[in-house]
Amino acid sequence: MTQKGTLTKQKIIDTARMLFYENGYTATTVAQITDQAKLNNGLFTYYFGTKRNLATIILNEYRINFRNLISKKIFEQHLEYTFAVGIAVDHRINMKLKTTNPHFLRFENELNQDYRQIQKETLSTLENPQRDHYYQMQRRLINPNISDTDLEIHKFLSFEIIKSLYSAYENNLIHADIEYLTDYYLRLFFHMLQLEPNETETIIQESRFITEKIDITSFIFDTLVYC
């Protein structure tokens, strides 16, 4: 790709991220993105194909930047990093950010609803290589003994559970504080990875301690709005 093409593609990403964040995924149209970026629709189609493809890129970019920042913060605080605790801290901070930032929670929930509305689309067509790699790392670094079948079950169930929790919270269908929801989800998450309950509780307690030491006020701007 030429330098001009790279700059054009990034301009579309930056413009869409801002509009998705401010107006929501559903309300934002391709025409609004290209008008704001002062580009034609043909360039959008050439680089991204659909609005959903572009939104998925933005969401994946956020997740990668978020996890990298979490790892850095943990290492700065404790001079060590374990993958299981990193995941727990990741979920704990992510829950807080999303449930205190309606803009981003709306964006992700609307994108997930868009996935579900595609009648003929199966779970296999929604596979994400980065997410698959993330779960393979969980097997390698947390429980090497989990079977391929159980890892697949864990991968799809944990993905669906967290989406359902966010959606239910946004729609006031669950009346619980964020700490309770996070702990509940983490117990399910590590149970599906087949960890012993005492191991899970140790990870949860350590993640609470670490999260309390991390200032999350800058995370939205560092990892979402200007990621």
Disulfide bonds with the S-S distance in Angstrom:
none
